Amino acid sequence: MSLRDLYIESLRKQTVSSVRLAQANPTESSVFQPVTAEKSEFAAGPSAYSTVKLHLHQQILRRVDISRYDPERDRESFRKAVTDIIQEVLSTINAPLTRDEKERLVEDTLAEAIGLGPLGKLFEDPAVSDVLVNGPYEVFVERFGKLEATDIKFNDNEHLMGLIERIVGRVGRHIDQHSPMVDARLPDGSRVNAIIPPLALNGPSMSIRRFQHKRLEASELIKLGAMGPQMMRMFEGMVSARLNIVISGGTGSGKTTLMNVLSGFIGAKERVITIENAAELKLQKEHVVRLESRPPNIEGKGEVTIRDLVINALRMRPDRIIVGEIRGGEAFDMLQALATGHDGGMTTLHANTSRDALKRLEAMVLMAGMDLPTQAIRQFIVSAVNVIIQVDRMADGTRKVQSVSEVVGIEKDIVLVQDLFVFQQETSKTDRVVGKHVATGVRSNYLKQMELRGFTFDPAMFQRGNAV
């Protein structure tokens, strides 16, 4: 048994004598606080179960300092310690509950204390990709690209706020009226965003983008219609040829999923540095260093930005740098790295089209505070970016590659972009989006680099209108 297990076991044994210890030294700080000896009465009826559960949850929060434990690492020991407290509290109350209800009460209370509370059962459904909490009384989920209302509710704002604080506290972050917005992640890698009053008028709100444990393979994306097989082969050649790739699209369009797939084409011996705000990239490589930004602490100190990490990554002897998403001044440092020898990089950004992506890159370079003329910035972008892949979330919830474009140069201060492949949507009598990916008739400027890596393509692939 580890030292941590021994520590938790000793705390559990101390629970029995917590009342006597507290009376002997009422000022002593203890993880477990005494429970009142008075028996509580609960009237029989349909609300008895929820009333007892709320009472138990309040007693757990009063008696256990959950922040002192790591329930993921020491789950069984912690579970037993909390279960003993629940049983002890149940012995002091008079509740008209059956044996089965009491057993279920233990599980539900554990979920409230150390799990995701009312949201826990949603994470048992693999079809749920997003969980959206609009205040304590409205919870929506996304299944297969469609939003659905659920019957899940929190007791009140405090109940929801307790869950949010527990989630963000586990990753060393905080949320309060002075810092009412926060990005965090769950132990399984799911991405969490929370916003509370005074910014959220309907009460605390939370969005959870679930982390899919099963990594999608290239063949699965093809089967889902996100792209064609020849297009995927082209992507493999582009990654192998160390082209710099930007994946653009809207929220939930599948940018990170596509980046995970493309990262699978990186050589096994290459050293990859990933940089993210909330770690969600899942690279199946041996030599990966994962970096995550950090917000300022409660005193406003200790912030580490994406830009800081990009600059530091250049000193870590990377073969490739992958930035989960660029949103601001870090765009300048990322482009500088890509244009000065650190080729083969990838990143994502929010944009409606590939040309809008270039405009956003230009705006973000200006956000870095660089006093550069527009022509110099655009020339900088042309030197750094080779390929832009635009992905979109369609009306039926499916995700598709809308276009694959190459940055070919600059003329009269205008960045020239040519589309290689586009998604051609067709008329459909159903709600399903129907169409195919076709060539535009333009040949890639990087065929030579890909050929040197062993990738050859039939010239007919680029004939206008041919499905890819």
C-alpha positions, 0 to 999 in steps of 0.5 A, spaced: 500 500 500 502 506 498 503 512 503 497 516 500 493 509 501 495 509 508 494 516 509 487 516 506 486 509 510 488 512 517 483 518 515 477 513 514 479 510 521 479 517 524 472 518 522 469 514 528 472 518 533 471 525 529 466 527 534 470 526 540 476 529 537 472 535 535 470 536 542 477 535 545 480 541 540 474 544 537 479 549 533 483 543 530 482 543 522 480 536 520 478 533 513 472 530 516 468 534 521 463 531 526 456 529 524 450 531 529 448 526 534 440 528 533 436 524 528 433 527 522 426 525 520 424 525 513 416 524 511 415 518 507 413 520 499 415 521 492 420 526 494 423 523 500 429 520 496 431 526 493 430 530 500 435 525 503 440 525 497 440 532 498 441 532 505 447 527 504 450 531 499 450 537 504 453 533 510 459 530 505 461 537 503 461 539 510 465 533 513 470 532 507 475 536 504 474 533 497 480 538 494 485 534 498 484 528 494 485 525 487 479 521 486 481 518 480 488 516 482 485 513 489 478 512 487 477 505 491 480 508 497 476 514 497 470 511 495 470 507 501 472 513 506 466 517 503 461 510 503 463 509 510 461 517 512 454 516 508 452 509 512 454 513 518 449 519 516 444 514 514 444 511 521 443 518 524 436 519 520 430 516 520 428 515 512 422 511 509 427 508 504 428 501 502 434 497 501 435 498 494 433 505 495 439 506 500 444 502 495 442 507 490 443 513 494 450 511 496 452 511 488 448 517 487 451 521 493 458 518 491 457 521 484 455 528 487 461 528 491 466 526 487 463 525 480 459 529 475 453 529 479 447 529 475 451 529 468 454 522 470 449 518 466 450 522 460 457 520 460 455 513 459 452 514 453 458 514 447 453 517 442 453 524 446 458 528 443 457 535 447 453 536 454 450 544 454 448 546 461 444 553 460 443 554 468 441 549 473 434 547 470 436 546 462 441 541 460 442 539 452 446 534 449 448 533 442 447 526 439 449 525 432 450 532 430 443 534 433 441 537 439 436 534 444 433 537 451 434 532 457 430 531 463 436 532 467 436 538 472 440 541 478 437 543 485 439 550 484 445 555 482 449 553 488 448 545 486 451 547 479 456 552 482 459 546 486 460 541 480 463 547 476 468 549 482 470 541 483 471 540 475 476 547 475 479 546 481 482 539 479 486 542 474 489 548 478 484 553 475 479 557 479 472 561 477 469 566 481 466 573 480 473 576 479 474 571 474 467 569 471 470 565 465 474 559 465 477 553 460 478 546 463 478 539 462 476 533 465 480 527 467 478 523 461 480 529 456 473 532 455 474 540 454 470 544 459 468 551 458 464 555 464 461 562 465 458 564 471 454 571 474 454 576 473 456 575 466 451 569 465 444 572 466 441 565 467 445 562 472 452 558 471 453 555 465 457 550 462 459 547 455 463 540 455 466 537 449 467 530 450 473 527 449 472 521 444 477 515 447 476 511 440 481 515 435 477 516 428 482 513 423 482 515 416 478 510 413 472 511 418 472 519 416 472 516 408 466 512 410 462 517 414 463 521 407 468 527 410 472 526 404 474 522 399 479 516 398 484 520 393 483 526 397 486 522 404 491 520 400 493 527 398 493 529 405 498 523 407 502 526 401 502 533 404 504 531 411 509 526 409 512 532 404 512 536 411 508 542 408 505 547 413 497 546 414 492 550 416 485 547 418 480 552 418 472 551 420 467 553 425 466 551 432 464 543 432 466 542 425 471 537 426 478 541 426 481 537 431 478 530 429 482 531 422 488 534 425 488 528 430 488 523 423 493 527 419 498 527 425 498 519 424 501 520 418 507 524 421 514 519 421 514 515 427 521 518 429 520 525 429 519 529 435 513 533 435 511 538 440 503 540 441 501 546 444 494 547 446 489 551 451 486 545 453 489 539 452 485 534 447 489 532 441 491 525 441 497 523 437 499 516 437 506 517 437 512 515 441 516 522 441 510 527 443 511 533 448 505 536 450 504 543 452 498 546 455 497 554 457 496 556 464 491 562 466 493 567 471 492 565 478 487 569 483 493 574 484 493 575 477 500 572 476 503 566 473 500 566 466 503 562 461 500 564 454 500 560 447 505 565 445 510 563 451 509 556 449 510 557 442 517 561 443 519 556 448 517 550 443 523 553 438 528 551 444 526 544 444 529 541 438 522 540 435 521 536 428 514 539 428 510 544 432 502 543 432 498 548 435 491 546 437 488 553 435 491 560 434 487 565 436 491 571 437 498 574 437 501 567 437 500 567 430 506 571 429 510 566 432 507 560 429 508 563 422 515 565 424 517 558 426 514 555 420 517 560 415 524 559 418 525 552 418 520 548 422 516 546 416 511 540 417 507 544 422 499 544 423 494 548 426 487 550 426 483 557 427 476 559 426 474 561 419 468 561 414 472 560 408 480 558 406 480 566 404 477 568 410 482 564 414 488 568 411 485 574 413 484 572 420 491 570 420 493 577 418 489 580 423 492 576 428 499 578 426 497 585 428 494 583 435 501 581 436 503 588 436 508 588 430 508 594 427 509 591 420 506 594 413 500 590 410 504 587 404 510 585 409 505 581 413 502 578 407 508 576 404 510 573 411 503 568 411 505 566 403 512 564 406 509 560 412 502 557 409 502 552 404 495 548 405 489 550 407 483 545 409 476 548 410 472 543 414 464 545 415 459 542 419 453 541 415 445 542 416 444 535 418 450 535 423 455 531 419 462 534 418 465 535 411 471 537 408 469 543 404 475 545 400 483 544 399 486 550 397 494 552 396 497 558 397 501 560 391 504 567 392 502 574 392 500 579 386 499 586 387 498 585 395 493 580 394 495 573 397 493 568 391 489 561 393 487 556 388 482 550 390 484 543 388 478 540 391 471 542 393 465 539 396 459 539 391 453 539 394 447 536 390 439 537 391 436 532 396 429 530 398 431 528 405 434 532 411 441 528 409 446 533 405 448 529 399 454 531 394 461 529 392 468 531 393 471 533 386 477 536 383 477 543 380 482 542 374 488 545 378 494 541 379 498 541 386 504 545 386 507 540 391 507 534 387 514 534 386 515 534 394 510 529 395 514 524 389 520 525 393 517 522 399 514 516 395 507 519 393 505 519 386 498 521 383 494 519 377 494 526 373 486 524 371 485 525 379 486 533 377 481 533 371 475 538 373 469 534 376 472 528 377 470 525 384 476 524 389 
